[in-house]
Amino acid sequence: MSVDNEVRRPTTETDEPGWEVEPNDDWGVAVVATVGRQLRLRREAAGLRAGEFGEAVGYGEDLVYKIEGGKRIPRPEYLDRADEVLGAGGLLAAMKEDVGKVRYPKKVRDLAQLEGRAVELQLYDPLNVHGLLQTPEYARGLLLMRRPAYTGDEVDRFIAARVARKSVFERDPAPELSFVLEEWTLRRPLGGRALVRNQLEHLLEVAQLRNVELQVMPMDREQHAGLAGGIEVLKFEDGSVVGRSPAMANGRPVTEARQLRILELRYGIIRAQALTPRESTAFIEQLLGDT
């Protein structure tokens, strides 16, 4: 098979973070290994050495070996170019969907899977606007403030994962969603006032959904049941429940009845102490007018 003579600058991303396979991610390891094996078999069938193939697709030989060996997650553009060079007729490019899912951290995928099955979600985040409520721009602003800093690629990866989780709002039938937000997280001008305005406008839009109850915990409350940290309670159609909180089991998901009772008790009190959904909407509208 001939390789075009276009001059390409080999890309070296061997040490770039964010494209490694998590060793404890069995499904991710299997996907990347399968994709790598297919790439190697097609390259060898085309009679190309790794160095020749790397030059043709615009990546270094070392990276070619790492991808074919299941050690690195191939970029979407790598699969597109490989499909073109090897004449795969779209079969290699079609792998981008599964490979894209592998790029989401395993814990994020596991959480998204649970959220995708839940019929009721009770969510409280004392530190930030909850991830399911964040606009992509606001999420990017928060991620860019992290120290030590994430790479640009890691930021893109985390934003893509958060956007993917938002499919919970599009399900039919829709799950019941309850959020409690802290007033101070809405007042902080993180990322600039334009980002905050867009975020507040988005909260008002979400609050209009029939299956969503959004409440704000005012800063002037003298009693607060959420001081132990965030809470997530997910309920499923079969009656099972999964909860999570940094104050319990080191933040790992819990299903034991006593622990779930504690989380639901705390969440219920937090909701009672917060503004009602109608009061919360009026409060956010007021904040938007002042921003």
C-alpha positions as CSV (number, residue, x, y, z in Angstrom):
1,M,0.0,0.0,0.0
2,S,1.4,3.4,-0.9
3,V,1.6,6.2,1.6
4,D,1.0,9.8,0.5
5,N,4.1,12.0,0.4
6,E,2.5,14.8,2.4
7,V,5.1,16.1,4.9
8,R,3.8,15.6,8.4
9,R,5.4,16.6,11.7
10,P,5.4,13.6,14.0
11,T,3.4,14.3,17.1
12,T,4.9,13.2,20.4
13,E,2.4,12.7,23.2
14,T,4.1,9.8,25.0
15,D,4.3,11.6,28.3
16,E,1.2,13.8,27.9
17,P,-1.2,13.2,30.8
18,G,-4.8,12.2,30.3
19,W,-4.4,9.6,27.6
20,E,-3.1,6.7,29.8
21,V,-5.4,3.8,30.6
22,E,-6.3,3.5,34.2
23,P,-4.9,0.2,35.4
24,N,-7.9,-0.7,37.6
25,D,-10.3,0.1,34.7
26,D,-10.9,-3.5,33.4
27,W,-13.4,-2.4,30.7
28,G,-11.2,0.5,29.6
29,V,-8.1,-1.7,29.4
30,A,-10.0,-4.2,27.3
31,V,-11.4,-1.6,24.9
32,V,-8.0,0.0,24.4
33,A,-6.3,-3.4,23.9
34,T,-8.8,-4.4,21.3
35,V,-8.5,-1.1,19.4
36,G,-4.7,-1.4,19.5
37,R,-4.8,-5.0,18.3
38,Q,-7.0,-4.0,15.3
39,L,-4.7,-1.1,14.4
40,R,-1.6,-3.4,14.5
41,L,-3.3,-6.1,12.4
42,R,-4.4,-3.7,9.8
43,R,-1.0,-1.9,9.7
44,E,0.8,-5.2,9.2
45,A,-1.7,-6.3,6.6
46,A,-0.9,-3.1,4.7
47,G,2.8,-3.9,4.8
48,L,3.8,-0.9,6.9
49,R,6.4,-0.8,9.6
50,A,5.5,1.2,12.8
51,G,7.8,4.0,11.8
52,E,6.3,4.3,8.3
53,F,2.8,4.2,9.7
54,G,3.7,6.8,12.3
55,E,5.0,9.1,9.7
56,A,1.9,8.7,7.5
57,V,-0.5,9.5,10.4
58,G,1.7,12.3,11.8
59,Y,2.6,10.6,15.1
60,G,5.9,9.2,16.5
61,E,6.9,5.6,16.2
62,D,7.0,5.2,20.0
63,L,3.4,6.3,20.3
64,V,2.3,3.9,17.6
65,Y,3.8,1.0,19.6
66,K,2.1,2.2,22.8
67,I,-1.3,2.5,21.2
68,E,-1.0,-0.9,19.5
69,G,0.1,-2.4,22.8
70,G,-2.9,-1.0,24.6
71,K,-0.8,1.3,26.7
72,R,-2.2,4.6,25.4
73,I,-5.7,5.8,24.4
74,P,-5.7,6.9,20.8
75,R,-6.9,10.4,20.0
76,P,-10.0,10.7,17.7
77,E,-7.9,12.3,15.0
78,Y,-5.4,9.4,15.2
79,L,-8.2,6.9,14.5
80,D,-9.5,9.1,11.7
81,R,-6.1,9.3,10.1
82,A,-5.4,5.6,10.6
83,D,-8.7,4.8,8.9
84,E,-7.7,6.9,5.9
85,V,-4.1,5.6,5.6
86,L,-5.1,2.0,6.0
87,G,-8.2,2.2,3.9
88,A,-10.4,0.8,6.6
89,G,-13.6,2.2,5.2
90,G,-14.7,3.8,8.4
91,L,-14.3,0.8,10.7
92,L,-11.4,2.3,12.6
93,A,-13.0,5.7,12.8
94,A,-16.1,4.1,14.2
95,M,-14.1,3.0,17.3
96,K,-14.0,6.6,18.4
97,E,-17.3,6.2,20.4
98,D,-16.0,3.5,22.7
99,V,-12.6,5.0,22.9
100,G,-14.2,8.3,23.9
101,K,-16.0,6.7,26.8
102,V,-12.7,5.2,28.0
103,R,-11.3,8.7,28.3
104,Y,-13.8,9.5,31.0
105,P,-12.3,8.5,34.4
106,K,-13.8,5.2,35.6
107,K,-15.4,6.8,38.7
108,V,-17.1,9.3,36.5
109,R,-18.4,6.6,34.2
110,D,-19.6,4.6,37.1
111,L,-21.4,7.6,38.6
112,A,-23.0,8.4,35.2
113,Q,-24.2,4.8,34.9
114,L,-25.9,5.1,38.3
115,E,-27.4,8.5,37.5
116,G,-28.6,7.0,34.2
117,R,-30.6,4.3,36.0
118,A,-31.9,6.3,38.9
119,V,-35.6,7.3,39.1
120,E,-34.9,9.8,41.9
121,L,-31.8,11.8,42.7
122,Q,-31.2,13.9,45.8
123,L,-28.1,16.1,45.5
124,Y,-26.3,18.6,47.8
125,D,-22.9,20.1,47.1
126,P,-21.7,22.6,49.8
127,L,-18.6,23.8,47.8
128,N,-19.8,24.5,44.2
129,V,-22.8,24.6,42.0
130,H,-23.5,20.9,41.5
131,G,-21.7,19.4,38.4
132,L,-25.0,18.4,36.8
133,L,-26.1,22.1,36.9
134,Q,-22.9,23.7,35.7
135,T,-22.7,25.2,32.2
136,P,-19.6,24.0,30.2
137,E,-18.2,27.5,30.4
138,Y,-18.6,27.7,34.2
139,A,-17.2,24.2,34.6
140,R,-14.1,25.2,32.5
141,G,-13.6,28.2,34.6
142,L,-13.6,26.1,37.8
143,L,-11.3,23.5,36.4
144,L,-8.8,26.1,35.2
145,M,-8.5,27.4,38.8
146,R,-7.2,24.1,40.1
147,R,-3.7,24.0,41.5
148,P,-1.5,22.3,40.6
149,A,-3.0,23.1,37.2
150,Y,-4.6,20.6,34.9
151,T,-3.4,20.4,31.4
152,G,-5.6,21.8,28.7
153,D,-6.3,18.2,27.6
154,E,-7.3,17.1,31.1
155,V,-9.7,20.1,31.3
156,D,-11.3,19.1,28.1
157,R,-11.6,15.5,29.3
158,F,-13.4,16.5,32.5
159,I,-15.7,18.9,30.8
160,A,-16.7,16.2,28.3
161,A,-17.5,13.9,31.1
162,R,-19.7,16.4,32.9
163,V,-21.5,17.2,29.7
164,A,-22.1,13.5,29.1
165,R,-23.7,13.2,32.6
166,K,-26.3,15.9,31.7
167,S,-28.1,13.3,29.6
168,V,-30.0,12.6,32.9
169,F,-32.1,15.6,32.1
170,E,-33.1,14.2,28.7
171,R,-34.4,10.8,29.8
172,D,-38.0,9.7,29.2
173,P,-39.5,9.1,31.6
174,A,-37.6,11.8,33.5
175,P,-36.2,11.1,36.9
176,E,-37.1,13.3,39.9
177,L,-34.2,15.6,40.6
178,S,-33.7,17.5,43.9
179,F,-30.8,20.0,44.3
180,V,-29.8,22.1,47.3
181,L,-27.3,24.9,46.5
182,E,-25.4,27.1,48.9
183,E,-26.0,30.9,48.6
184,W,-22.3,31.6,48.8
185,T,-21.6,29.4,45.8
186,L,-24.0,31.5,43.7
187,R,-22.5,34.9,44.9
188,R,-18.8,34.1,44.2
189,P,-17.8,35.8,40.9
190,L,-15.6,32.8,39.9
191,G,-14.5,33.1,36.3
192,G,-15.9,36.6,36.0
193,R,-19.4,38.1,36.1
194,A,-20.3,37.1,32.5
195,L,-19.8,33.4,33.4
196,V,-21.8,33.8,36.6
197,R,-24.7,35.5,34.8
198,N,-24.9,32.7,32.3
199,Q,-24.7,30.1,35.1
200,L,-27.6,31.8,37.0
201,E,-29.7,32.0,33.9
202,H,-29.1,28.3,33.3
203,L,-30.2,27.5,36.9
204,L,-33.5,29.4,36.3
205,E,-34.0,27.4,33.1
206,V,-33.4,24.1,34.9
207,A,-35.7,25.2,37.8
208,Q,-38.6,25.4,35.4
209,L,-38.4,21.7,34.5
210,R,-41.3,19.8,36.0
211,N,-39.1,17.1,37.4
212,V,-36.6,19.4,39.1
213,E,-36.8,21.0,42.5
214,L,-34.0,23.5,43.1
215,Q,-33.5,25.0,46.6
216,V,-31.0,27.6,48.0
217,M,-29.6,27.4,51.5
218,P,-29.2,31.0,52.7
219,M,-26.1,32.1,54.5
220,D,-28.0,33.6,57.4
221,R,-29.3,30.2,58.6
222,E,-28.3,29.6,62.2
223,Q,-28.9,25.8,61.9
224,H,-27.4,23.7,59.1
225,A,-27.5,19.9,58.8
226,G,-25.0,19.8,55.9
227,L,-21.8,20.7,57.7
228,A,-20.4,17.2,57.3
229,G,-20.2,17.5,53.5
230,G,-22.0,16.8,50.3
231,I,-24.7,14.2,49.9
232,E,-25.9,12.1,47.0
233,V,-28.8,9.7,47.3
234,L,-29.9,7.8,44.2
235,K,-33.0,5.7,44.2
236,F,-33.9,3.0,41.5
237,E,-37.0,1.5,40.1
238,D,-36.5,-1.8,41.9
239,G,-36.5,0.0,45.3
240,S,-32.7,-0.2,45.8
241,V,-30.8,2.9,47.0
242,V,-27.2,4.1,46.7
243,G,-25.8,7.0,48.7
244,R,-22.6,8.8,48.9
245,S,-21.0,11.4,51.1
246,P,-17.4,12.4,52.0
247,A,-18.4,12.1,55.6
248,M,-19.3,8.4,55.3
249,A,-17.2,5.4,54.1
250,N,-14.5,7.8,52.8
251,G,-16.8,8.9,50.0
252,R,-17.4,5.5,48.6
253,P,-21.0,4.5,47.6
254,V,-23.0,2.9,50.4
255,T,-26.0,0.7,50.3
256,E,-26.3,-0.4,54.0
257,A,-29.7,0.6,55.4
258,R,-28.4,2.4,58.5
259,Q,-26.0,4.5,56.5
260,L,-28.7,5.4,53.9
261,R,-31.1,6.4,56.7
262,I,-28.5,8.8,58.0
263,L,-27.9,10.4,54.6
264,E,-31.6,10.7,53.9
265,L,-32.2,12.2,57.3
266,R,-29.5,14.8,56.8
267,Y,-30.7,15.6,53.3
268,G,-34.3,16.0,54.5
269,I,-33.3,18.4,57.2
270,I,-31.1,20.4,54.7
271,R,-34.1,20.8,52.4
272,A,-36.3,21.9,55.3
273,Q,-33.8,24.5,56.3
274,A,-33.3,25.8,52.8
275,L,-35.6,28.2,50.9
276,T,-38.6,26.6,49.2
277,P,-38.2,26.1,45.4
278,R,-40.4,29.2,44.7
279,E,-38.4,31.3,47.1
280,S,-35.2,29.9,45.6
281,T,-36.2,30.9,42.1
282,A,-37.0,34.4,43.2
283,F,-33.7,34.6,45.1
284,I,-31.7,33.6,42.0
285,E,-33.6,36.1,39.9
286,Q,-32.6,38.8,42.4
287,L,-29.0,37.7,42.3
288,L,-29.1,37.8,38.5
289,G,-30.4,41.3,38.6
290,D,-27.6,42.4,40.9
291,T,-24.8,40.6,38.8
